[in-house]
Amino acid sequence: MSGRPKTPIGVLIVDDSPFMRMTLQKILNQDPDIQVLDTARDGREGVLKLQALRPQVVTMDVEMPVMDGLRALEEIMRWQPTPVIMLSAVTTEGAQATLKALDLGAFDVVAKPTGNPGADLQVLTHDLVEKVKAAAGVNPARLGRKVVPASVTVQPAVTRVAAAGMGSSPMGQQGLRPAAQGKMGLLPKHAIEIVAIGTSTGGPSALQAVLPTLPVDFPVPVLVAQHMPPGFTGPLAQRLNGLCPLNVREGIHGEALKAGTVYVAPAGKQLQVQRKAGQLILHIGDEAPIPTLYHPSVDVMFLSLAKEVGKGTLGVVMTGMGNDGAKGMKELKRLEGFAIAEAEETCVVYGMPRSIVEAGLADRVVPLGEIGRTIVECVMRRG
């Protein structure tokens, strides 16, 4: 005899397009674990129906009459915090508005269909169902929470540690020293040549808490693989660049990696590295050594670094759904790379970090506010 069936996830759809409301309702109601409770035509109607129906998840269009998605999201997070998935057009304006929504506490973003209706609808169906199910298990109190990072002490006249194969840092005249607050945790056995960060849901806010804490003369390059729809990672990199001492931008195929620069993997592509004449070169393309649903994939990035850098890699896995990164991190660890995982208590979704921790791959497990300082400690290790 089967157990008692669980209650379906209640969803409210807010969109001014009758076609999109019908499409989203059809997609979600096809899954037996999801039930669309109602739809709304604008943000104001959405807020009122949320108060009456108390759904577990809301899907929210960005541009709507009467009250747009950002204003409605602010109202929801102020009075009745609920996981909200934004549906955004892949335009510059849409991407900027979506990043603002993520700052306000939106759970995640899904791109609206554009040029290829069949393929786009298939992607929308997969992404939306997956994200609704993940959102239903989230503590709304963690959405939009601002994290105050632990400080990193920057001392003058301290000898810099040159990264293996990268030479001395050109980024300023000051050296780095880890903040001397309490006892340090485990440090890498080998000099770190590159830092690679993988994240998904909750990642844009997490990156805003971590990357600005890396000092201007950080002596190695940083790679970032963030799950986002195509068209959104460029504006994300621009926003992070305005917040960080380091230069942050989307990676370009064929460029040589430089210390003190953060390279964000372009959404829709895979980010890998190749070593040529002693230098690490970015390879941005469609090919991947393993089958994966993610573009960019944290696994693909880590596997590439395992092959080309190995023990000189510091891999960081932060908030996100699923287990992307676990396979690549296993290979990095086999080659004596070093691993940091975000602690459960600060993750919006404890999926990707959990896969690292439960596999016994994490050397350090730290809350979000301490990840930046921990990265600096590891890169500036004292052997």
FITI-704202 format. One record per residue (C-alpha): residue number from 1; x, y, z. Coordinates in Angstrom, 3 decimals, always signed. Each point is the difference from the previous one (the first is absolute). Layout:
N
   i        x        y        z
 NUM        X        Y        Z
...
//
This chain:
383
   i        x        y        z
   1   +0.000   +0.000   +0.000
   2   +1.479   +3.352   -0.995
   3   +0.472   +2.770   +2.515
   4   -2.145   +3.077   +0.247
   5   +0.619   +2.251   -3.026
   6   +1.748   +3.252   +0.796
   7   -1.742   +3.300   -0.606
   8   +0.933   +1.531   -3.370
   9   +2.046   +3.203   -0.026
  10   -2.404   +2.921   -0.310
  11   +1.065   +2.571   -2.613
  12   -1.341   +3.451   -0.914
  13   +0.800   +1.255   -3.538
  14   +0.263   +3.782   -0.480
  15   +0.295   +1.143   -3.636
  16   -1.784   +2.560   -2.153
  17   +0.065   -2.240   -3.100
  18   -3.002   -2.371   -0.297
  19   +2.145   -2.282   -2.197
  20   +2.798   -0.193   +2.604
  21   -2.482   -0.608   +2.830
  22   -1.534   -2.871   -1.973
  23   +3.410   -1.402   -1.001
  24   +1.425   +0.108   +3.525
  25   -3.148   -1.508   +1.460
  26   +0.133   -2.871   -2.503
  27   +3.711   -0.654   +0.679
  28   -0.357   -0.033   +3.766
  29   -3.256   -1.926   +0.251
  30   +1.515   -2.841   -2.053
  31   +2.178   -0.853   +2.990
  32   -1.936   -1.938   +2.676
  33   +2.018   +1.673   +2.773
  34   -1.093   +3.505   -1.045
  35   -3.401   +1.698   -0.017
  36   -0.678   +3.480   -1.404
  37   -2.374   +1.617   +2.487
  38   -0.807   +3.066   -2.089
  39   +1.368   +2.609   -2.395
  40   +0.211   +3.796   +0.176
  41   +0.267   +2.624   -2.755
  42   +2.230   +2.525   +1.759
  43   +2.054   +0.471   +3.144
  44   -2.742   +1.570   +2.073
  45   -2.431   -2.831   -0.718
  46   +2.844   -2.428   +0.680
  47   +0.705   +1.443   +3.449
  48   -3.694   -0.131   +0.918
  49   -0.384   -3.608   -1.189
  50   +3.194   -1.028   +1.810
  51   -1.434   +1.350   +3.256
  52   -3.235   -1.929   -0.553
  53   +1.387   -3.282   -1.353
  54   +3.405   -0.211   +1.757
  55   +1.753   -1.972   -2.767
  56   +3.363   -1.603   +0.685
  57   +1.546   +1.468   -3.165
  58   -0.748   +2.955   -2.298
  59   +1.094   +0.456   -3.634
  60   +0.253   +3.708   -0.823
  61   +0.328   +1.846   -3.286
  62   +2.292   +3.045   +0.144
  63   -1.825   +2.481   -2.242
  64   -3.727   +0.389   +0.725
  65   -2.546   +2.851   +0.140
  66   -1.504   +1.398   +3.235
  67   +2.817   -1.460   +2.152
  68   +3.133   -1.496   -1.542
  69   +1.818   -3.104   +1.222
  70   +2.663   +1.862   +1.983
  71   -2.539   +2.052   +1.941
  72   -2.119   -3.100   +0.658
  73   +3.096   -1.912   +1.149
  74   +0.854   +2.781   +2.461
  75   -3.520   -0.176   +1.413
  76   +0.148   -3.795   +0.309
  77   +3.400   -0.043   +1.715
  78   -1.074   +2.765   +2.384
  79   -3.352   -1.407   +1.100
  80   -0.154   -3.696   -0.868
  81   +3.422   -1.428   -0.995
  82   -0.537   -2.740   -2.600
  83   +2.376   -1.553   -2.554
  84   -0.477   +1.908   -3.273
  85   +1.344   -1.208   -3.357
  86   +0.395   +2.878   -2.461
  87   -0.809   -0.503   -3.691
  88   +2.043   +2.443   -2.021
  89   +0.544   +0.882   -3.642
  90   +3.597   -0.501   -1.143
  91   +0.703   +3.685   -0.630
  92   +2.434   +2.438   +1.606
  93   -2.878   +1.700   +1.821
  94   -1.498   -3.343   +1.012
  95   +3.327   -1.282   +1.332
  96   +0.618   +3.155   +2.045
  97   -3.492   -0.185   +1.476
  98   +0.493   -3.676   +0.817
  99   +3.265   +0.676   +1.843
 100   -1.850   +2.650   +1.996
 101   -2.687   -2.605   +0.764
 102   +2.622   -2.457   +1.257
 103   +1.347   +2.753   +2.277
 104   -3.510   +0.533   +1.347
 105   -0.343   -3.678   +0.885
 106   -1.293   -1.816   -3.091
 107   +0.797   -3.713   +0.174
 108   +1.218   -0.402   -3.585
 109   -0.595   +1.006   -3.607
 110   -1.356   -1.831   -3.053
 111   +0.360   +1.435   -3.510
 112   -3.133   +0.476   -2.081
 113   -0.105   -1.785   -3.375
 114   +1.462   +2.051   -2.874
 115   +1.089   -1.075   -3.497
 116   -0.427   -3.794   -0.078
 117   -3.410   -0.784   +1.524
 118   +0.430   -3.786   +0.115
 119   +3.479   -0.107   +1.527
 120   -0.670   +2.993   +2.259
 121   -3.195   -1.580   +1.314
 122   +1.862   -3.205   +0.824
 123   +2.620   +1.954   +1.965
 124   -2.695   +2.060   +1.717
 125   -1.873   -3.151   +1.043
 126   +3.069   -1.633   +1.515
 127   +1.254   +3.147   +1.755
 128   -3.349   +1.103   +1.343
 129   -1.028   -3.374   +1.464
 130   +3.429   -0.548   +1.543
 131   +0.091   +3.454   +1.547
 132   -3.563   -0.114   +1.324
 133   +0.780   -3.253   +1.810
 134   +3.216   +1.410   +1.433
 135   -1.685   +3.253   +1.019
 136   -2.714   -1.846   +1.924
 137   +2.608   -1.318   +2.444
 138   +1.685   +3.341   +0.683
 139   -0.186   +1.995   +3.211
 140   -1.340   +3.381   -1.226
 141   +1.934   +1.765   +2.769
 142   +3.234   -0.763   -1.891
 143   -1.160   +1.738   -3.193
 144   +1.489   +3.458   -0.494
 145   +1.916   -0.159   +3.270
 146   +3.057   +2.241   -0.086
 147   +3.178   -1.634   +1.256
 148   +2.738   +2.070   +1.670
 149   +3.261   -1.658   -1.058
 150   +2.834   -0.568   +2.475
 151   +2.757   +2.540   -0.552
 152   +3.258   -0.778   -1.745
 153   +3.054   +1.777   +1.395
 154   +2.256   +1.554   -2.602
 155   +3.497   +0.785   +1.352
 156   +2.671   +2.086   -1.747
 157   +3.566   -1.211   -0.347
 158   -0.874   -3.698   +0.128
 159   +1.588   -2.254   -2.598
 160   -2.559   -1.215   -2.499
 161   -0.271   -3.678   -0.751
 162   +0.354   -0.420   -3.752
 163   -2.414   -2.513   -1.465
 164   +1.627   -2.982   -1.664
 165   +0.503   +0.794   -3.668
 166   -1.631   +3.446   +0.283
 167   +2.910   +2.161   +1.236
 168   -0.339   +2.894   +2.428
 169   -3.249   +1.880   +0.248
 170   -0.096   +3.208   -2.034
 171   -3.015   +1.245   +1.927
 172   +1.295   +2.711   +2.326
 173   +2.835   +0.438   +2.459
 174   -1.488   -1.621   +3.102
 175   +0.362   -3.594   +1.085
 176   -2.766   -2.131   +1.492
 177   -0.229   -1.581   +3.384
 178   -2.914   -2.117   +1.249
 179   -2.069   +1.623   +2.721
 180   +1.333   -1.123   +3.348
 181   -3.351   -0.717   +1.605
 182   -0.003   -3.302   +1.811
 183   +1.767   -3.176   -1.011
 184   +0.369   -0.722   -3.695
 185   -1.540   -3.110   -1.442
 186   +1.638   -2.483   -2.321
 187   +2.157   +1.591   -2.713
 188   +1.063   -1.353   -3.422
 189   +3.191   -2.035   -0.157
 190   +0.855   +1.471   -3.395
 191   +0.259   +3.548   -1.359
 192   -3.306   +1.126   -1.505
 193   +0.173   +1.028   -3.664
 194   -3.679   +0.641   -0.636
 195   -3.333   +0.325   +1.869
 196   -3.208   -1.389   -1.561
 197   -3.465   +0.715   +1.426
 198   -3.134   -1.950   -0.932
 199   -3.525   +1.010   +0.996
 200   -3.629   -0.002   -1.122
 201   -3.199   +1.118   +1.768
 202   +0.877   +2.796   +2.432
 203   +3.352   +0.404   -1.727
 204   -0.194   +3.643   -1.170
 205   -0.546   +1.218   +3.569
 206   +2.609   -2.433   +1.335
 207   +2.548   +1.267   -2.527
 208   -0.738   +3.558   +1.118
 209   +0.884   -1.060   +3.545
 210   +3.249   -1.761   -0.962
 211   +1.719   +1.670   -2.951
 212   +0.138   +3.565   +1.436
 213   +2.041   -1.353   +2.943
 214   +2.880   -1.123   -2.256
 215   +2.675   +2.741   +0.177
 216   +1.225   +1.956   -2.994
 217   +3.360   -1.795   -0.181
 218   -1.491   -3.487   +0.121
 219   +2.802   -2.004   -1.634
 220   -1.930   -2.603   -2.029
 221   -2.876   +0.007   -2.513
 222   -3.545   -0.954   +1.037
 223   -2.499   -1.938   -2.137
 224   -3.754   +0.039   +0.664
 225   -2.589   -2.440   -1.370
 226   -3.469   +1.291   +0.903
 227   -3.123   -1.766   -1.301
 228   -2.031   +2.686   -1.804
 229   -1.932   +0.279   -3.274
 230   +1.939   +1.325   -3.025
 231   +0.188   +3.783   -0.024
 232   +0.097   +0.426   +3.780
 233   +3.648   -0.610   +0.911
 234   +1.319   +3.087   -1.829
 235   -2.101   +2.400   +2.103
 236   +0.852   -2.066   +3.105
 237   +3.723   +0.427   -0.700
 238   -0.488   +3.748   -0.522
 239   -1.812   +0.300   +3.308
 240   +2.666   -1.959   +1.858
 241   +2.726   +2.084   -1.662
 242   -1.534   +3.122   +1.525
 243   +0.141   -1.557   +3.473
 244   +3.444   -1.638   -0.036
 245   +3.608   +1.181   +0.291
 246   +0.823   -2.626   -2.632
 247   -0.880   +0.251   -3.682
 248   -3.099   -2.169   -0.659
 249   -1.249   -0.810   -3.502
 250   -1.321   -2.747   -2.227
 251   +2.740   -2.296   -1.269
 252   +1.073   +0.212   -3.648
 253   +1.114   -3.028   -1.988
 254   +3.761   -0.121   -0.486
 255   +1.062   +2.600   +2.556
 256   +2.839   -0.634   +2.450
 257   -0.993   -0.030   +3.659
 258   +1.409   +2.814   +2.123
 259   +0.419   +0.313   +3.758
 260   -2.491   +2.318   +1.673
 261   -2.733   -0.587   -2.608
 262   -3.312   -1.852   +0.417
 263   -1.291   -1.789   -3.116
 264   -3.734   -0.813   -0.027
 265   -0.964   -2.884   -2.304
 266   -2.424   +1.224   -2.713
 267   -3.417   -1.598   +0.474
 268   -0.816   -2.540   -2.692
 269   +3.673   -0.967   -0.442
 270   +2.560   -2.183   +1.774
 271   +3.068   +1.526   +1.631
 272   +3.210   -2.031   -0.078
 273   +3.733   +0.797   +0.137
 274   +2.981   -1.120   -2.039
 275   +3.669   +0.403   +0.851
 276   +2.078   +1.354   -2.876
 277   +3.668   +0.973   +0.369
 278   -0.403   +0.073   +3.772
 279   -3.060   +2.307   -0.056
 280   -3.605   -0.861   +0.757
 281   -2.313   +0.878   -2.898
 282   -3.805   +0.195   +0.135
 283   -1.935   -2.335   -2.249
 284   -3.640   +1.053   -0.413
 285   -2.139   -2.273   -2.151
 286   -2.788   -2.559   -0.238
 287   +2.032   -3.187   +0.451
 288   +0.206   -1.821   +3.336
 289   +1.845   -3.157   +1.118
 290   -3.130   -1.345   +1.729
 291   -3.763   +0.169   -0.636
 292   -1.500   +2.859   +2.011
 293   -3.216   +2.007   +0.203
 294   +1.862   +3.135   +1.032
 295   +1.600   +2.647   -2.214
 296   +2.260   +1.008   +1.659
 297   +0.655   -3.115   +2.053
 298   +2.032   +0.090   +3.202
 299   +1.023   -3.609   -0.649
 300   +1.380   +0.900   -3.437
 301   +1.955   +2.933   +1.454
 302   +1.430   -2.104   +2.853
 303   +0.898   -2.936   -2.285
 304   +1.870   +2.364   -2.309
 305   +1.940   +1.456   +2.935
 306   +0.776   -3.484   +1.294
 307   +1.560   -0.823   -3.361
 308   +1.938   +3.230   -0.496
 309   +0.756   +1.236   +3.551
 310   -0.708   -2.837   +2.431
 311   +1.346   +0.557   +3.516
 312   +0.282   +3.756   -0.549
 313   -3.801   +0.376   -0.173
 314   -2.184   +1.405   +2.781
 315   -3.609   -1.031   -0.739
 316   -2.893   +1.747   +1.753
 317   -3.598   -1.262   -0.119
 318   -2.779   +2.261   +1.226
 319   -3.801   -0.008   +0.151
 320   -1.869   -1.788   -2.786
 321   -2.323   -2.825   -1.031
 322   +1.163   -3.474   -0.937
 323   +3.541   -1.352   +0.076
 324   +1.812   +1.785   -2.831
 325   +3.643   +0.212   +1.048
 326   +0.212   -3.262   +1.958
 327   +1.451   -2.049   -2.865
 328   +2.582   +2.638   -0.879
 329   +0.912   +0.598   +3.629
 330   +0.600   -3.709   +0.511
 331   +2.595   +0.109   -2.775
 332   +1.560   +3.164   +1.403
 333   +0.305   -1.600   +3.418
 334   +1.573   -3.114   -1.514
 335   +2.719   +2.309   -1.308
 336   +0.366   +1.758   +3.398
 337   -1.967   +3.143   -0.824
 338   -1.691   +1.840   +2.886
 339   -3.769   +0.319   +0.565
 340   -2.197   +2.508   +1.838
 341   -3.757   -0.564   +0.389
 342   -2.562   +2.494   +1.247
 343   -1.570   -1.026   +3.312
 344   -3.638   -1.059   +0.006
 345   -1.148   +2.792   +2.324
 346   +0.664   +2.739   -2.584
 347   -0.984   -1.783   -3.242
 348   -3.202   +1.012   -1.750
 349   +0.001   -3.576   -1.349
 350   +2.302   -2.558   +1.628
 351   +0.381   -2.251   -3.028
 352   +3.354   +0.495   -1.721
 353   +1.952   +0.555   +3.241
 354   -1.739   -2.982   +1.600
 355   +1.228   -2.260   -2.806
 356   +3.576   +1.106   +0.725
 357   -0.273   -0.336   +3.771
 358   -1.795   -3.353   +0.051
 359   +2.526   -1.479   -2.439
 360   +2.773   +0.948   +2.442
 361   +1.601   +2.360   -2.533
 362   -0.095   +3.275   +1.964
 363   +3.176   +1.133   +1.768
 364   -1.765   +3.018   +1.520
 365   -3.740   +0.531   +0.600
 366   -0.686   +3.641   +0.827
 367   -2.983   +2.381   +0.056
 368   -0.369   +2.477   -2.854
 369   +1.291   +2.976   +1.968
 370   +3.339   -1.739   +0.568
 371   +0.612   -1.459   -3.457
 372   +1.902   +3.025   -1.332
 373   +2.340   +0.072   +2.980
 374   +0.487   -3.770   -0.244
 375   +0.942   +0.276   -3.681
 376   +2.642   +2.602   +0.866
 377   +1.336   -2.175   +2.828
 378   +0.347   -2.923   -2.374
 379   +1.617   +1.942   -2.830
 380   +2.405   +1.797   +2.361
 381   +0.795   -3.162   +1.965
 382   +3.194   -0.133   +2.025
 383   +1.694   -3.381   -0.537
//
